[in-house]
Amino acid sequence: MNRGVAMVDAVAVRDLVVVLGGRRILHGLTFDAPAGRVTGLLGPSGCGKTTLMRCVVGVQQIDGGAVAVLGEPAGTAALRARVGYVTQAASVYGDLTVRENVRYFAAVYGVPASAADRALADVDLADRPTQRVSTLSGGQRTRVSLACALLAAPELLVLDEPTVGLDPVLRRELWERFHALAAGGTTLLVSSHVMDEAGQCDRLVLMREGHLVADDTPDALRARTGTDDLEEAFLRTIRAAGAGGSRAGVAP
């Protein structure tokens, strides 16, 4: 992983509170995501990861605390060209081809069509330029969305469970791409409910029921909990905090 980049924070979250429908979703979260690193948001489905990511990209109303992104308040106009966001639902047009989608977003971002072709190659879709997006698998549609997000060369790339539903080979290929982006200076914030992806990250933010369970490097988390198994480390951290928990709460 990219160990040569200075540890400067690209995202700073302080005492973040979000309430939806009268229910508190995020309970005063505080953590930093260092620049040029892959920070993983890990935890079971429904623990608040997507809400947190929406706060980072500035599309979620917050009820307390603050979020700073690249030195600016989250969601400000100055960040629009500096932050890329790939949601769980692929944000591309099903009635257009793969190439038409990516070239459309290239035009929106004001970059040449050649950049669109490079982005398709980067996500291993150069062999499907004329295929209609509606006929692609879920994982392939996710990769089209990622190609579109990469066009603007964002300084921060926020990815909400980008590997869900992918086979192990495609998951590995995407993580290799994430590491390459970080090596080039891009900061990545990647969510997952699959704990075996935790070891792919430079830093981990572990969540449960809207609370921050741990904020540390994988190696430090292993050392602190006395186990090499990061899922077990997560569970031991929960128990140490008095939050309870069982393996049923964490995806295998």
N, C-alpha and C positions, 0 to 999 in steps of 0.2 A: 504494500500500500504506500501511499504518498507520504513518506516520513520527512521529506525535505522542505515542506512548506511551513512557514512560521505559524504558530498557533495564535491566530488572530480571529476573534469571533465574528462570524458572518450573521448569526442570529442570536439575539439576546432576549430571553423571555423572563419577565419579572412579575411574580405574584399574579399570574394570569387566572382569571375567573370567568367562566361562561355559564350562563343560566339559560336553558331552553324549556319553554312550556312550564315554567315554575320549578324545574328540576335542575340542580347544579350539575353540570357536565364536567367542568374542569375546576379543580379545587386548589387554586393558588399555586400554579406551577411556576417554577423558576429553574432555568437551565440555559446553557450556551451551546451553540453549534459552531465549532471552529472552521475557519475558512480553508478551502482546499482539502477538505476531508469528507468522508462519508459518515454521516451521523444517522444511526438507525433508531426509529421509533418502534419499539417492540412491545407487544402485549396482546391479550386476547381480543377478539372482535367485540366491539361495543365499549371499549375502555376509554374512548375519546381521542384516538389518534387522528381521525379525519377532521374532527372539530379543531384540534390543535393546528393541523396543517392549514386549514381555512383561515385561522387567525394569522398565521405566518404570511400567507399571500394577501391578506387584507380584505377577505370577502366575508368574514364572520364578525358580527357585532360582539364586542367583549363587554363584560360587566364589571371588570376590575383588573388592575394591573396594566402592563404595557408590553408591547412587542416591538423591538427594533430590528430592522433588516438592512444589512449593508450600511449601517450608520443612519438610516432614516426610519421614521415611524412606518410600521407595516401598512401597506395599502396606498401610500402616497403616489402621486403621479410620476415622481422621479424614478420609481422602481419598476414601472411597467415594462420597460425594455431590458431590465436587468434580472428579472425573475421569471423562470419558466415553471409551469404547473401542469402536471399530468394527473388527472383524476382517475378514480377507479373505473368509471364509465368512459370509454374511449370518446374523445371529443373531436370526432372527424365525421365527414359526410358519407353515409352509406351508399348513396347513389352515384358517387364519383369514384374514379379509379384511384389506386394508391398514388400514382404520380400526380394526378389532378389535385388531390387533396394537399399534397406537400407543396406543389407549385403555387396553389392558391395562398397558402400561408406564407410562402416565400414572398409573394407579391404584397401581402399585408405588412410584412416586416421590412419590405424594401430591399430584399436581398435577391441576387440573380438566380435564375432557374438552375444554373449549374450547382448552386449550393443545395438545392432540393435534391438533386441526384446524389450528391455526396452524403446527405443526411440519410437517404434510403440505403446507401451502401453501409453506412455506419451501424444501422440496425438490422443488417442482413436481409433487406427486402429488395435489393436491386434486381432480383430475378422475377419480381411480380409487379412491374410498374403499370401494366394495363389491366390488372385484375380489379374488379369492382370491390370496394371495401365491404359491402354487405355480404360478400361470399367468403370473407376471411374468417379464420378462427378468432376466438377472443384474444388469445395471445398475440396474434398477428396484428389485430386492430390496435392493441396496446402499443406495439412497436411503431405503427404508423403515427399514433399520437406522440410518441417520444420523438420521432423524426421531426414532426412539426415543431415541437418545443425546442429542439436543438438548433433550429434555423436561426434563432435570434442570438445564439451564442450566449445564453444567460450566465450571469455570475453565480446565481443560486438556482438549482434545479430541485423542485419539490415533487416527489413521486409517491403517490398514494397507492400502496400495495401493487406495484407494477408487475410482480411475478405471480400473482394469484392465478391459479388455473393452468400454469405453464408446466410442461414436462421438465424433468431435471436438466436435460441438455440445454433447453432454451433459457432456463433460470440461470445456469452457469454462464451462458453467453452474455446475458444481460448484465450480470454482476461484473463480468470482465469489462464490459463497456463502461459501467459506472466507475470502476477503478481507473480506467484510462482517462475518463473525464476529470476525475479528481487529480490525477497526476498532471493534467494540463492546467490546473488551477481552479476548476469549477467546484463549488461547494454543493454537496448533495444531501438532502434530507429525505430519507427513504423509510416508508412505513411497511411493517409486515406483522402478521400474527403467527408466522412460522419461526419458531425459535432457532432452528438450525441455520437461519440466515444471519443470526446475531454475530457470528464469528466473522462475517464478511465486512463488518463495519469497523471504522476507526474508533468510533465512540458510540455508546449505547444510552438511550433514554428509555428506561423500562417503565411502563404504565400499567395501572390496574384500577378500574372503576374511577377514572378521572383523577387519580392521584399519581404523583411521581414516586416510583418505587426505588429507582436507582438512576444515577447519571455518572457514568464512568467508562473507562476503556474495557474491552473484553478481558484483557489480561489482568487488570486490576480487580475486576469483578470476580474472576476465577480465584485470584489470590485471597481476596477478602472473605470469600465464602468457603474456601477449601475444597473446591471441586473443579474439574476441567469441563464438566457438562454445564453449558450455559443455561439450559432449561432448569436444571437442578439448582444452579446458582440463583436464578430468578426466584424459584420457590423458597430457597433458604432465606433470601432477602425479605420476601413477603412475611415469612414466619418470624424473622428477627424483628420486623417492624410491628408485629402483633396484628397483621392484617388477615391472618389465616390463609386459606388457599389450598388448592389441590391440583393435581395434574389435569383434572378435567377442565380447569380454567385456562389451560395453555395448549395451543395447537401442537400436535406431535411433529 
